[in-house]
Amino acid sequence: MKKTLISIGSIIPLALPVLALAAAPKLDSYLGDLIDQATDLLGQLLIFLIALAVVWFIWNVVRYTMSEDEEKKGAAKGQMINGIIALTVIVSIWGIVAILRTAFGVDGGGAGGGNIRFDLI
């Protein structure tokens, strides 16, 4: 009888941390909040990158039209093409992510911060 009480008495203190962890906030809610914040940040960064690529493209259009030197026109034309490629890549990645979200049933708050949504379905 004494051995049983000693065994039970030594097991209970080992089980108390498990009971204390049951009362702790869920890790899922913390990770979910962290993922939501990261998604919002990346969405805002994506919008900034698109705006930057559009400004870069427009700036090079202005450079191309205002330049009289053929060498400068050629450089501006090359930069305009790079701007179009950058916009295409950024928007394509955005679309691929939207397709994957839809395919896997992941509900996102939007593709880019705020009320902007580019859901395909």
N, CA, C and O atoms as a GROMACS GRO file, in nm:
protein
  484
    1MET      N    1   0.082  -0.119   0.000
    1MET     CA    2   0.000   0.000   0.000
    1MET      C    3   0.087   0.126   0.000
    1MET      O    4   0.057   0.223  -0.069
    2LYS      N    5   0.194   0.121   0.078
    2LYS     CA    6   0.283   0.235   0.087
    2LYS      C    7   0.352   0.260  -0.047
    2LYS      O    8   0.369   0.375  -0.088
    3LYS      N    9   0.392   0.151  -0.118
    3LYS     CA   10   0.455   0.165  -0.249
    3LYS      C   11   0.359   0.225  -0.351
    3LYS      O   12   0.400   0.305  -0.435
    4THR      N   13   0.232   0.188  -0.344
    4THR     CA   14   0.132   0.241  -0.437
    4THR      C   15   0.114   0.390  -0.415
    4THR      O   16   0.109   0.466  -0.512
    5LEU      N   17   0.104   0.433  -0.292
    5LEU     CA   18   0.089   0.576  -0.262
    5LEU      C   19   0.212   0.654  -0.305
    5LEU      O   20   0.200   0.766  -0.357
    6ILE      N   21   0.328   0.596  -0.284
    6ILE     CA   22   0.451   0.664  -0.327
    6ILE      C   23   0.454   0.675  -0.480
    6ILE      O   24   0.494   0.778  -0.533
    7SER      N   25   0.412   0.570  -0.550
    7SER     CA   26   0.410   0.571  -0.697
    7SER      C   27   0.312   0.677  -0.748
    7SER      O   28   0.345   0.756  -0.836
    8ILE      N   29   0.192   0.678  -0.692
    8ILE     CA   30   0.092   0.776  -0.732
    8ILE      C   31   0.139   0.916  -0.695
    8ILE      O   32   0.120   1.011  -0.772
    9GLY      N   33   0.198   0.930  -0.578
    9GLY     CA   34   0.247   1.060  -0.534
    9GLY      C   35   0.360   1.113  -0.621
    9GLY      O   36   0.378   1.234  -0.632
   10SER      N   37   0.436   1.024  -0.684
   10SER     CA   38   0.545   1.071  -0.770
   10SER      C   39   0.496   1.094  -0.914
   10SER      O   40   0.559   1.170  -0.988
   11ILE      N   41   0.387   1.032  -0.955
   11ILE     CA   42   0.334   1.051  -1.090
   11ILE      C   43   0.254   1.181  -1.100
   11ILE      O   44   0.260   1.249  -1.203
   12ILE      N   45   0.181   1.215  -0.996
   12ILE     CA   46   0.096   1.334  -1.001
   12ILE      C   47   0.178   1.461  -1.029
   12ILE      O   48   0.137   1.539  -1.115
   13PRO      N   49   0.290   1.486  -0.963
   13PRO     CA   50   0.365   1.608  -0.996
   13PRO      C   51   0.417   1.609  -1.141
   13PRO      O   52   0.434   1.715  -1.200
   14LEU      N   53   0.440   1.491  -1.197
   14LEU     CA   54   0.484   1.485  -1.336
   14LEU      C   55   0.369   1.516  -1.432
   14LEU      O   56   0.393   1.563  -1.543
   15ALA      N   57   0.246   1.490  -1.390
   15ALA     CA   58   0.130   1.514  -1.475
   15ALA      C   59   0.080   1.657  -1.466
   15ALA      O   60   0.005   1.701  -1.553
   16LEU      N   61   0.118   1.732  -1.365
   16LEU     CA   62   0.069   1.868  -1.348
   16LEU      C   63   0.108   1.962  -1.462
   16LEU      O   64   0.024   2.043  -1.504
   17PRO      N   65   0.229   1.955  -1.514
   17PRO     CA   66   0.258   2.044  -1.629
   17PRO      C   67   0.168   2.016  -1.750
   17PRO      O   68   0.136   2.108  -1.824
   18VAL      N   69   0.128   1.892  -1.769
   18VAL     CA   70   0.039   1.860  -1.880
   18VAL      C   71  -0.095   1.927  -1.858
   18VAL      O   72  -0.154   1.979  -1.953
   19LEU      N   73  -0.144   1.927  -1.737
   19LEU     CA   74  -0.269   1.995  -1.707
   19LEU      C   75  -0.255   2.146  -1.723
   19LEU      O   76  -0.348   2.214  -1.766
   20ALA      N   77  -0.139   2.199  -1.688
   20ALA     CA   78  -0.118   2.343  -1.702
   20ALA      C   79  -0.112   2.381  -1.850
   20ALA      O   80  -0.158   2.489  -1.888
   21LEU      N   81  -0.056   2.296  -1.932
   21LEU     CA   82  -0.050   2.326  -2.075
   21LEU      C   83  -0.188   2.323  -2.139
   21LEU      O   84  -0.212   2.391  -2.239
   22ALA      N   85  -0.278   2.246  -2.082
   22ALA     CA   86  -0.413   2.242  -2.136
   22ALA      C   87  -0.483   2.377  -2.120
   22ALA      O   88  -0.574   2.409  -2.198
   23ALA      N   89  -0.442   2.456  -2.023
   23ALA     CA   90  -0.504   2.586  -2.000
   23ALA      C   91  -0.435   2.698  -2.077
   23ALA      O   92  -0.484   2.811  -2.080
   24ALA      N   93  -0.322   2.669  -2.140
   24ALA     CA   94  -0.248   2.772  -2.212
   24ALA      C   95  -0.320   2.808  -2.343
   24ALA      O   96  -0.397   2.726  -2.395
   25PRO      N   97  -0.298   2.928  -2.395
   25PRO     CA   98  -0.360   2.964  -2.522
   25PRO      C   99  -0.314   2.868  -2.632
   25PRO      O  100  -0.202   2.817  -2.629
   26LYS      N  101  -0.401   2.846  -2.726
   26LYS     CA  102  -0.370   2.750  -2.832
   26LYS      C  103  -0.262   2.806  -2.923
   26LYS      O  104  -0.259   2.925  -2.955
   27LEU      N  105  -0.174   2.718  -2.963
   27LEU     CA  106  -0.067   2.755  -3.052
   27LEU      C  107  -0.122   2.787  -3.191
   27LEU      O  108  -0.066   2.869  -3.264
   28ASP      N  109  -0.232   2.720  -3.228
   28ASP     CA  110  -0.293   2.744  -3.359
   28ASP      C  111  -0.337   2.889  -3.374
   28ASP      O  112  -0.317   2.949  -3.479
   29SER      N  113  -0.395   2.945  -3.270
   29SER     CA  114  -0.442   3.084  -3.282
   29SER      C  115  -0.324   3.179  -3.296
   29SER      O  116  -0.331   3.277  -3.369
   30TYR      N  117  -0.215   3.150  -3.226
   30TYR     CA  118  -0.096   3.235  -3.237
   30TYR      C  119  -0.036   3.224  -3.376
   30TYR      O  120  -0.005   3.325  -3.440
   31LEU      N  121  -0.019   3.101  -3.424
   31LEU     CA  122   0.036   3.082  -3.557
   31LEU      C  123  -0.056   3.137  -3.664
   31LEU      O  124  -0.010   3.195  -3.762
   32GLY      N  125  -0.186   3.121  -3.646
   32GLY     CA  126  -0.283   3.175  -3.741
   32GLY      C  127  -0.274   3.327  -3.748
   32GLY      O  128  -0.277   3.384  -3.857
   33ASP      N  129  -0.262   3.391  -3.632
   33ASP     CA  130  -0.248   3.537  -3.630
   33ASP      C  131  -0.117   3.580  -3.697
   33ASP      O  132  -0.113   3.678  -3.771
   34LEU      N  133  -0.010   3.504  -3.670
   34LEU     CA  134   0.119   3.536  -3.730
   34LEU      C  135   0.114   3.521  -3.882
   34LEU      O  136   0.168   3.603  -3.956
   35ILE      N  137   0.050   3.415  -3.929
   35ILE     CA  138   0.036   3.393  -4.073
   35ILE      C  139  -0.051   3.502  -4.136
   35ILE      O  140  -0.021   3.548  -4.246
   36ASP      N  141  -0.158   3.542  -4.068
   36ASP     CA  142  -0.244   3.649  -4.119
   36ASP      C  143  -0.167   3.780  -4.131
   36ASP      O  144  -0.182   3.852  -4.230
   37GLN      N  145  -0.086   3.811  -4.030
   37GLN     CA  146  -0.008   3.935  -4.035
   37GLN      C  147   0.095   3.930  -4.147
   37GLN      O  148   0.116   4.030  -4.216
   38ALA      N  149   0.160   3.815  -4.164
   38ALA     CA  150   0.258   3.801  -4.271
   38ALA      C  151   0.190   3.811  -4.408
   38ALA      O  152   0.246   3.871  -4.500
   39THR      N  153   0.071   3.754  -4.421
   39THR     CA  154  -0.003   3.762  -4.546
   39THR      C  155  -0.040   3.906  -4.577
   39THR      O  156  -0.028   3.950  -4.691
   40ASP      N  157  -0.086   3.979  -4.478
   40ASP     CA  158  -0.120   4.120  -4.499
   40ASP      C  159   0.003   4.201  -4.540
   40ASP      O  160  -0.004   4.285  -4.630
   41LEU      N  161   0.115   4.175  -4.474
   41LEU     CA  162   0.238   4.247  -4.507
   41LEU      C  163   0.283   4.216  -4.650
   41LEU      O  164   0.320   4.306  -4.725
   42LEU      N  165   0.279   4.088  -4.687
   42LEU     CA  166   0.320   4.051  -4.823
   42LEU      C  167   0.223   4.105  -4.927
   42LEU      O  168   0.264   4.141  -5.037
   43GLY      N  169   0.094   4.112  -4.893
   43GLY     CA  170  -0.003   4.170  -4.985
   43GLY      C  171   0.024   4.318  -5.008
   43GLY      O  172   0.015   4.366  -5.122
   44GLN      N  173   0.057   4.389  -4.903
   44GLN     CA  174   0.090   4.531  -4.918
   44GLN      C  175   0.220   4.550  -4.994
   44GLN      O  176   0.233   4.643  -5.073
   45LEU      N  177   0.316   4.461  -4.971
   45LEU     CA  178   0.442   4.466  -5.045
   45LEU      C  179   0.417   4.439  -5.193
   45LEU      O  180   0.479   4.502  -5.279
   46LEU      N  181   0.329   4.348  -5.223
   46LEU     CA  182   0.296   4.316  -5.362
   46LEU      C  183   0.234   4.436  -5.432
   46LEU      O  184   0.269   4.467  -5.546
   47ILE      N  185   0.143   4.503  -5.366
   47ILE     CA  186   0.081   4.622  -5.424
   47ILE      C  187   0.186   4.730  -5.446
   47ILE      O  188   0.184   4.800  -5.547
   48PHE      N  189   0.277   4.746  -5.351
   48PHE     CA  190   0.386   4.843  -5.366
   48PHE      C  191   0.474   4.809  -5.486
   48PHE      O  192   0.512   4.897  -5.562
   49LEU      N  193   0.506   4.680  -5.503
   49LEU     CA  194   0.589   4.640  -5.616
   49LEU      C  195   0.520   4.664  -5.750
   49LEU      O  196   0.584   4.705  -5.847
   50ILE      N  197   0.390   4.638  -5.755
   50ILE     CA  198   0.316   4.664  -5.879
   50ILE      C  199   0.316   4.814  -5.909
   50ILE      O  200   0.338   4.855  -6.024
   51ALA      N  201   0.292   4.896  -5.808
   51ALA     CA  202   0.293   5.040  -5.828
   51ALA      C  203   0.432   5.088  -5.873
   51ALA      O  204   0.443   5.174  -5.961
   52LEU      N  205   0.534   5.032  -5.813
   52LEU     CA  206   0.671   5.068  -5.850
   52LEU      C  207   0.701   5.029  -5.994
   52LEU      O  208   0.765   5.105  -6.067
   53ALA      N  209   0.657   4.911  -6.036
   53ALA     CA  210   0.680   4.866  -6.174
   53ALA      C  211   0.604   4.954  -6.274
   53ALA      O  212   0.655   4.983  -6.382
   54VAL      N  213   0.483   4.996  -6.238
   54VAL     CA  214   0.406   5.084  -6.326
   54VAL      C  215   0.474   5.220  -6.338
   54VAL      O  216   0.485   5.274  -6.448
   55VAL      N  217   0.519   5.275  -6.227
   55VAL     CA  218   0.589   5.404  -6.230
   55VAL      C  219   0.718   5.392  -6.312
   55VAL      O  220   0.750   5.482  -6.390
   56TRP      N  221   0.790   5.281  -6.295
   56TRP     CA  222   0.914   5.258  -6.371
   56TRP      C  223   0.884   5.254  -6.521
   56TRP      O  224   0.956   5.313  -6.601
   57PHE      N  225   0.777   5.184  -6.558
   57PHE     CA  226   0.739   5.174  -6.699
   57PHE      C  227   0.702   5.312  -6.755
   57PHE      O  228   0.748   5.350  -6.862
   58ILE      N  229   0.619   5.386  -6.682
   58ILE     CA  230   0.576   5.518  -6.729
   58ILE      C  231   0.696   5.613  -6.739
   58ILE      O  232   0.705   5.690  -6.834
   59TRP      N  233   0.786   5.607  -6.642
   59TRP     CA  234   0.905   5.692  -6.646
   59TRP      C  235   0.988   5.663  -6.772
   59TRP      O  236   1.039   5.755  -6.834
   60ASN      N  237   1.001   5.537  -6.808
   60ASN     CA  238   1.078   5.503  -6.926
   60ASN      C  239   1.004   5.538  -7.055
   60ASN      O  240   1.068   5.566  -7.156
   61VAL      N  241   0.872   5.536  -7.054
   61VAL     CA  242   0.796   5.584  -7.169
   61VAL      C  243   0.823   5.733  -7.189
   61VAL      O  244   0.844   5.778  -7.302
   62VAL      N  245   0.823   5.808  -7.080
   62VAL     CA  246   0.852   5.952  -7.088
   62VAL      C  247   0.994   5.974  -7.138
   62VAL      O  248   1.018   6.059  -7.223
   63ARG      N  249   1.089   5.897  -7.085
   63ARG     CA  250   1.228   5.909  -7.131
   63ARG      C  251   1.240   5.878  -7.280
   63ARG      O  252   1.314   5.945  -7.352
   64TYR      N  253   1.167   5.776  -7.324
   64TYR     CA  254   1.173   5.736  -7.464
   64TYR      C  255   1.116   5.845  -7.556
   64TYR      O  256   1.174   5.876  -7.660
   65THR      N  257   1.004   5.902  -7.515
   65THR     CA  258   0.941   6.003  -7.601
   65THR      C  259   1.015   6.136  -7.598
   65THR      O  260   1.013   6.209  -7.698
   66MET      N  261   1.079   6.170  -7.488
   66MET     CA  262   1.146   6.299  -7.475
   66MET      C  263   1.289   6.297  -7.528
   66MET      O  264   1.348   6.402  -7.553
   67SER      N  265   1.345   6.180  -7.544
   67SER     CA  266   1.485   6.171  -7.585
   67SER      C  267   1.499   6.187  -7.736
   67SER      O  268   1.417   6.137  -7.813
   68GLU      N  269   1.603   6.255  -7.776
   68GLU     CA  270   1.632   6.271  -7.918
   68GLU      C  271   1.748   6.182  -7.961
   68GLU      O  272   1.762   6.150  -8.079
   69ASP      N  273   1.830   6.143  -7.866
   69ASP     CA  274   1.945   6.057  -7.895
   69ASP      C  275   1.898   5.912  -7.911
   69ASP      O  276   1.824   5.860  -7.827
   70GLU      N  277   1.941   5.848  -8.019
   70GLU     CA  278   1.899   5.711  -8.047
   70GLU      C  279   1.950   5.613  -7.942
   70GLU      O  280   1.882   5.515  -7.911
   71GLU      N  281   2.066   5.638  -7.886
   71GLU     CA  282   2.122   5.549  -7.784
   71GLU      C  283   2.038   5.554  -7.657
   71GLU      O  284   2.011   5.451  -7.595
   72LYS      N  285   1.997   5.676  -7.618
   72LYS     CA  286   1.911   5.691  -7.500
   72LYS      C  287   1.773   5.632  -7.525
   72LYS      O  288   1.712   5.574  -7.434
   73LYS      N  289   1.723   5.645  -7.648
   73LYS     CA  290   1.594   5.585  -7.681
   73LYS      C  291   1.602   5.433  -7.672
   73LYS      O  292   1.509   5.368  -7.624
   74GLY      N  293   1.713   5.378  -7.717
   74GLY     CA  294   1.731   5.232  -7.710
   74GLY      C  295   1.737   5.184  -7.566
   74GLY      O  296   1.680   5.080  -7.532
   75ALA      N  297   1.806   5.259  -7.481
   75ALA     CA  298   1.814   5.221  -7.339
   75ALA      C  299   1.677   5.231  -7.273
   75ALA      O  300   1.640   5.144  -7.194
   76ALA      N  301   1.603   5.336  -7.304
   76ALA     CA  302   1.469   5.353  -7.246
   76ALA      C  303   1.375   5.244  -7.296
   76ALA      O  304   1.291   5.194  -7.221
   77LYS      N  305   1.389   5.207  -7.423
   77LYS     CA  306   1.306   5.100  -7.478
   77LYS      C  307   1.334   4.968  -7.408
   77LYS      O  308   1.241   4.893  -7.376
   78GLY      N  309   1.461   4.939  -7.382
   78GLY     CA  310   1.497   4.818  -7.309
   78GLY      C  311   1.439   4.817  -7.168
   78GLY      O  312   1.393   4.714  -7.119
   79GLN      N  313   1.443   4.932  -7.103
   79GLN     CA  314   1.388   4.942  -6.968
   79GLN      C  315   1.236   4.931  -6.967
   79GLN      O  316   1.178   4.878  -6.872
   80MET      N  317   1.171   4.980  -7.073
   80MET     CA  318   1.025   4.963  -7.085
   80MET      C  319   0.990   4.816  -7.097
   80MET      O  320   0.895   4.769  -7.036
   81ILE      N  321   1.068   4.744  -7.176
   81ILE     CA  322   1.044   4.600  -7.190
   81ILE      C  323   1.066   4.529  -7.057
   81ILE      O  324   0.988   4.440  -7.021
   82ASN      N  325   1.169   4.568  -6.984
   82ASN     CA  326   1.193   4.510  -6.852
   82ASN      C  327   1.077   4.540  -6.757
   82ASN      O  328   1.039   4.455  -6.676
   83GLY      N  329   1.021   4.660  -6.766
   83GLY     CA  330   0.906   4.696  -6.682
   83GLY      C  331   0.784   4.612  -6.714
   83GLY      O  332   0.712   4.569  -6.624
   84ILE      N  333   0.761   4.588  -6.843
   84ILE     CA  334   0.647   4.503  -6.882
   84ILE      C  335   0.668   4.360  -6.832
   84ILE      O  336   0.574   4.296  -6.784
   85ILE      N  337   0.791   4.311  -6.844
   85ILE     CA  338   0.820   4.175  -6.796
   85ILE      C  339   0.800   4.168  -6.645
   85ILE      O  340   0.744   4.071  -6.595
   86ALA      N  341   0.845   4.270  -6.571
   86ALA     CA  342   0.828   4.270  -6.425
   86ALA      C  343   0.681   4.270  -6.388
   86ALA      O  344   0.639   4.195  -6.299
   87LEU      N  345   0.601   4.353  -6.454
   87LEU     CA  346   0.457   4.356  -6.426
   87LEU      C  347   0.393   4.221  -6.456
   87LEU      O  348   0.310   4.172  -6.379
   88THR      N  349   0.432   4.160  -6.567
   88THR     CA  350   0.376   4.031  -6.604
   88THR      C  351   0.410   3.924  -6.501
   88THR      O  352   0.325   3.844  -6.463
   89VAL      N  353   0.534   3.923  -6.457
   89VAL     CA  354   0.575   3.822  -6.358
   89VAL      C  355   0.502   3.842  -6.226
   89VAL      O  356   0.454   3.746  -6.167
   90ILE      N  357   0.492   3.966  -6.180
   90ILE     CA  358   0.427   3.993  -6.052
   90ILE      C  359   0.281   3.954  -6.056
   90ILE      O  360   0.232   3.887  -5.965
   91VAL      N  361   0.210   3.995  -6.161
   91VAL     CA  362   0.068   3.965  -6.170
   91VAL      C  363   0.046   3.815  -6.194
   91VAL      O  364  -0.053   3.759  -6.145
   92SER      N  365   0.136   3.750  -6.267
   92SER     CA  366   0.124   3.605  -6.289
   92SER      C  367   0.139   3.528  -6.158
   92SER      O  368   0.063   3.435  -6.131
   93ILE      N  369   0.235   3.568  -6.078
   93ILE     CA  370   0.253   3.501  -5.948
   93ILE      C  371   0.130   3.523  -5.862
   93ILE      O  372   0.085   3.431  -5.792
   94TRP      N  373   0.075   3.643  -5.865
   94TRP     CA  374  -0.046   3.674  -5.790
   94TRP      C  375  -0.159   3.581  -5.834
   94TRP      O  376  -0.232   3.527  -5.751
   95GLY      N  377  -0.173   3.562  -5.966
   95GLY     CA  378  -0.277   3.474  -6.019
   95GLY      C  379  -0.254   3.329  -5.983
   95GLY      O  380  -0.349   3.258  -5.951
   96ILE      N  381  -0.130   3.284  -5.987
   96ILE     CA  382  -0.099   3.145  -5.951
   96ILE      C  383  -0.132   3.120  -5.805
   96ILE      O  384  -0.187   3.015  -5.770
   97VAL      N  385  -0.100   3.215  -5.720
   97VAL     CA  386  -0.134   3.200  -5.578
   97VAL      C  387  -0.285   3.194  -5.559
   97VAL      O  388  -0.334   3.115  -5.478
   98ALA      N  389  -0.360   3.276  -5.633
   98ALA     CA  390  -0.506   3.273  -5.623
   98ALA      C  391  -0.561   3.139  -5.672
   98ALA      O  392  -0.655   3.086  -5.612
   99ILE      N  393  -0.503   3.083  -5.778
   99ILE     CA  394  -0.546   2.952  -5.828
   99ILE      C  395  -0.517   2.845  -5.723
   99ILE      O  396  -0.603   2.760  -5.697
  100LEU      N  397  -0.398   2.848  -5.664
  100LEU     CA  398  -0.364   2.748  -5.562
  100LEU      C  399  -0.452   2.761  -5.439
  100LEU      O  400  -0.492   2.661  -5.380
  101ARG      N  401  -0.482   2.886  -5.399
  101ARG     CA  402  -0.572   2.904  -5.284
  101ARG      C  403  -0.707   2.844  -5.311
  101ARG      O  404  -0.766   2.779  -5.225
  102THR      N  405  -0.758   2.866  -5.432
  102THR     CA  406  -0.888   2.813  -5.468
  102THR      C  407  -0.883   2.661  -5.477
  102THR      O  408  -0.975   2.593  -5.432
  103ALA      N  409  -0.777   2.607  -5.536
  103ALA     CA  410  -0.766   2.462  -5.555
  103ALA      C  411  -0.758   2.389  -5.421
  103ALA      O  412  -0.816   2.281  -5.406
  104PHE      N  413  -0.686   2.445  -5.326
  104PHE     CA  414  -0.670   2.380  -5.197
  104PHE      C  415  -0.771   2.426  -5.093
  104PHE      O  416  -0.768   2.379  -4.980
  105GLY      N  417  -0.860   2.515  -5.130
  105GLY     CA  418  -0.965   2.559  -5.040
  105GLY      C  419  -0.917   2.645  -4.926
  105GLY      O  420  -0.979   2.648  -4.820
  106VAL      N  421  -0.808   2.716  -4.945
  106VAL     CA  422  -0.757   2.805  -4.842
  106VAL      C  423  -0.828   2.938  -4.856
  106VAL      O  424  -0.824   3.001  -4.962
  107ASP      N  425  -0.895   2.980  -4.750
  107ASP     CA  426  -0.969   3.105  -4.754
  107ASP      C  427  -0.876   3.218  -4.714
  107ASP      O  428  -0.835   3.227  -4.598
  108GLY      N  429  -0.842   3.302  -4.808
  108GLY     CA  430  -0.757   3.416  -4.780
  108GLY      C  431  -0.841   3.540  -4.763
  108GLY      O  432  -0.952   3.547  -4.818
  109GLY      N  433  -0.792   3.637  -4.689
  109GLY     CA  434  -0.865   3.760  -4.668
  109GLY      C  435  -0.858   3.852  -4.788
  109GLY      O  436  -0.913   3.962  -4.784
  110GLY      N  437  -0.794   3.812  -4.891
  110GLY     CA  438  -0.778   3.894  -5.010
  110GLY      C  439  -0.638   3.873  -5.062
  110GLY      O  440  -0.552   3.819  -4.992
  111ALA      N  441  -0.616   3.915  -5.181
  111ALA     CA  442  -0.486   3.891  -5.238
  111ALA      C  443  -0.387   4.000  -5.204
  111ALA      O  444  -0.267   3.981  -5.223
  112GLY      N  445  -0.429   4.108  -5.156
  112GLY     CA  446  -0.339   4.215  -5.124
  112GLY      C  447  -0.377   4.305  -5.016
  112GLY      O  448  -0.415   4.400  -5.084
  113GLY      N  449  -0.390   4.333  -4.924
  113GLY     CA  450  -0.433   4.415  -4.819
  113GLY      C  451  -0.562   4.487  -4.850
  113GLY      O  452  -0.589   4.519  -4.965
  114GLY      N  453  -0.638   4.512  -4.754
  114GLY     CA  454  -0.761   4.587  -4.776
  114GLY      C  455  -0.869   4.503  -4.842
  114GLY      O  456  -0.880   4.383  -4.816
  115ASN      N  457  -0.948   4.566  -4.926
  115ASN     CA  458  -1.062   4.500  -4.988
  115ASN      C  459  -1.030   4.448  -5.127
  115ASN      O  460  -1.122   4.409  -5.199
  116ILE      N  461  -0.905   4.446  -5.166
  116ILE     CA  462  -0.870   4.401  -5.299
  116ILE      C  463  -0.876   4.248  -5.302
  116ILE      O  464  -0.814   4.182  -5.218
  117ARG      N  465  -0.950   4.195  -5.398
  117ARG     CA  466  -0.960   4.050  -5.414
  117ARG      C  467  -0.944   4.016  -5.561
  117ARG      O  468  -1.006   4.077  -5.647
  118PHE      N  469  -0.862   3.919  -5.588
  118PHE     CA  470  -0.844   3.870  -5.723
  118PHE      C  471  -0.870   3.721  -5.724
  118PHE      O  472  -0.786   3.643  -5.767
  119ASP      N  473  -0.986   3.680  -5.676
  119ASP     CA  474  -1.021   3.540  -5.679
  119ASP      C  475  -1.068   3.505  -5.819
  119ASP      O  476  -1.140   3.581  -5.883
  120LEU      N  477  -1.025   3.390  -5.864
  120LEU     CA  478  -1.058   3.349  -5.999
  120LEU      C  479  -1.193   3.279  -6.006
  120LEU      O  480  -1.257   3.277  -6.111
  121ILE      N  481  -1.235   3.221  -5.897
  121ILE     CA  482  -1.363   3.149  -5.895
  121ILE      C  483  -1.452   3.209  -5.788
  121ILE      O  484  -1.565   3.164  -5.768
   0.00000   0.00000   0.00000
